[in-house]
Every structure is written in structure tokens, then in C-alpha cells.
Amino acid sequence: MITDANRYYGAVFSKIIDFSNNEVSIQRAPPDHSGFYIVRKEIPIYIKYSTKRHGPWSFNFYQNHQECQENLYEKHGECIMIFVCGKDGIAALKHEEFRKVLDHEFEEQKTVIIRRKHNEMYSISGKNGVLDRKVSRGSLEEIFKYIAQRDGVA
């Protein structure tokens, strides 16, 4: 049986592979929490998905997931948050942007809300405010291109 998680994580992996010029490795990030992976042995990602067909899309973050995300950031210098918004698209944020909507005060549960009007980009908000820019459906590719340029990897 193909689970929703398999389907939505697979969409992210497919996108990463499609826009990578080199070989791509993907492995689970320790500890073994659902949705946490390491790409190219150095870039942590955390995939959250919503099965809702239309927005707004809500993404819940439990305390242990917030802590794991922060630990990966501290260890690797980055942890990319990837939000799969049903069949609509994917929004991605670097750690520093994510912390603008959910701060470092880890509570039992926090929520990120993503909205998109017709022919517009995603608006992302959380307990600590609204992200100061809109996020495109191509944001995942933009982040990985930035990292590849930063690291000198084509």
C-alpha cells in the first residue's frame, strides 16, 4: 500500500532529483522521526505535508519535532523546511526564515499556516508572525541552487 507520506515525500524527492545536476543521496536523519532526511550527506530537510486539496494548509509542529529540527540546524548549519500543500505545490524555507514564523520557544504544539490566492505565491504565517515575503512554488529549487552555488557544487 502506498501511504500519503510515501506519496508526498516522493514528490519532494522527485523534485530534488530533477533539478540536481549531480548524483543525489537521500537518507533518514537520526533520530528516526518521520519526515527528517539528509540530502547529499550534509543538508537536513524536514518534510511536512497536508492532504487538503485547497488552502489554507495547516502544518502542526510537536515539541519533539521542533527540537529535532533545531538540533539538525545546529549540527549542519541549515535545516530546510519543506511544505507540500496538497496537489497545489511545494513551499520551502531556510531555517532562518522558518524561525521568523515559529520562534525558538518550543511548546507542546505550534502551527504554520500557508495560504495562496489564485495566480499568487504562498503566504506563510505562524505564532510569531507572517513571513515578510511571499514564497514561490519553485522555492525548493531556489534553495538547493543557492546551496550548490555556496558550496561550489554544480
WOURZI-V687388 format. One record per residue. N is the residue number from 1. RES is the residue in one letter. PSI is psi as a letter, one per 30 degrees, with the letter a starting at -180 (* if undefined). OMEGA is omega in whole degrees, -180 to 180 (* if undefined). D_FIRST is the distance of its C-alpha to the first C-alpha in Angstrom with 1 decimal. Layout:
n:res:psi:omega:d_first
N:RES:PSI:OMEGA:D_FIRST
N:RES:PSI:OMEGA:D_FIRST
//
This chain:
n:res:psi:omega:d_first
1:M:k:177:0.0
2:I:j:-179:3.8
3:T:l:174:6.2
4:D:e:180:9.7
5:A:e:178:11.2
6:N:e:-178:9.5
7:R:e:-176:10.6
8:Y:e:175:14.0
9:Y:e:179:14.8
10:G:e:177:14.1
11:A:e:179:16.6
12:V:e:-179:19.1
13:F:e:179:18.8
14:S:e:178:19.3
15:K:e:-179:22.3
16:I:e:180:23.8
17:I:e:-178:23.6
18:D:e:-178:25.0
19:F:g:176:28.1
20:S:k:179:28.8
21:N:f:-177:31.5
22:N:l:176:31.0
23:E:k:-178:28.3
24:V:k:173:25.8
25:S:k:178:24.5
26:I:k:177:21.9
27:Q:l:176:21.4
28:R:k:176:20.6
29:A:k:175:23.7
30:P:k:-7:25.2
31:P:l:-170:25.0
32:D:i:174:21.3
33:H:k:180:20.6
34:S:k:175:17.5
35:G:f:-180:18.3
36:F:k:-179:21.3
37:Y:l:174:21.8
38:I:k:179:24.8
39:V:k:-179:25.4
40:R:g:177:28.1
41:K:g:-177:28.7
42:E:f:-175:30.8
43:I:j:178:29.2
44:P:k:174:27.1
45:I:l:174:24.8
46:Y:j:-177:23.1
47:I:k:172:20.3
48:K:k:180:20.1
49:Y:l:174:18.3
50:S:k:179:18.9
51:T:f:180:16.8
52:K:k:-178:20.2
53:R:e:-179:21.2
54:H:l:178:24.9
55:G:l:3:26.8
56:P:k:179:28.1
57:W:k:179:25.1
58:S:k:179:25.3
59:F:j:-179:24.1
60:N:k:179:24.9
61:F:j:176:26.2
62:Y:l:-173:26.7
63:Q:e:-178:29.6
64:N:e:177:27.8
65:H:e:177:25.9
66:Q:e:-180:29.2
67:E:e:179:30.8
68:C:e:179:28.3
69:Q:e:180:28.6
70:E:e:178:32.3
71:N:e:178:32.4
72:L:e:177:30.6
73:Y:e:-179:33.0
74:E:e:-179:35.9
75:K:e:-172:34.8
76:H:f:-179:34.0
77:G:g:178:36.1
78:E:l:169:33.2
79:C:j:-175:29.8
80:I:k:176:28.3
81:M:k:-179:26.6
82:I:k:-178:24.0
83:F:j:176:23.1
84:V:j:-176:20.4
85:C:i:-179:21.8
86:G:b:176:19.1
87:K:g:-176:19.5
88:D:e:-178:23.2
89:G:a:-177:23.4
90:I:k:173:23.7
91:A:k:-179:26.7
92:A:k:179:27.7
93:L:k:169:30.6
94:K:l:-176:32.5
95:H:e:-177:33.2
96:E:e:177:36.7
97:E:e:179:35.6
98:F:e:-179:32.8
99:R:f:174:35.6
100:K:f:179:37.6
101:V:f:173:35.3
102:L:j:-175:34.3
103:D:a:-178:37.0
104:H:g:177:37.2
105:E:j:-175:37.8
106:F:j:177:34.6
107:E:l:-179:34.1
108:E:e:178:31.5
109:Q:k:173:29.7
110:K:l:-176:30.5
111:T:k:171:29.1
112:V:k:178:29.1
113:I:k:177:29.4
114:I:k:179:28.9
115:R:l:174:30.5
116:R:k:174:31.2
117:K:l:-180:33.6
118:H:k:179:33.5
119:N:g:176:34.5
120:E:l:178:34.9
121:M:l:-178:33.3
122:Y:k:170:31.5
123:S:k:-174:33.6
124:I:k:179:32.4
125:S:l:178:33.9
126:G:a:-177:33.6
127:K:e:-176:35.9
128:N:g:175:38.4
129:G:a:-178:38.8
130:V:k:176:37.7
131:L:k:-174:37.1
132:D:g:176:40.3
133:R:l:174:38.7
134:K:l:-176:36.0
135:V:k:-178:32.9
136:S:l:175:31.8
137:R:f:177:28.4
138:G:g:-175:29.6
139:S:e:179:30.3
140:L:e:178:27.6
141:E:e:180:29.3
142:E:e:-179:32.7
143:I:e:-179:32.1
144:F:e:175:30.8
145:K:e:177:33.8
146:Y:e:-179:36.1
147:I:e:179:34.9
148:A:e:178:35.2
149:Q:e:-180:38.8
150:R:e:-176:39.6
151:D:f:-180:38.6
152:G:g:180:40.0
153:V:k:-180:36.8
154:A:*:*:36.4
//
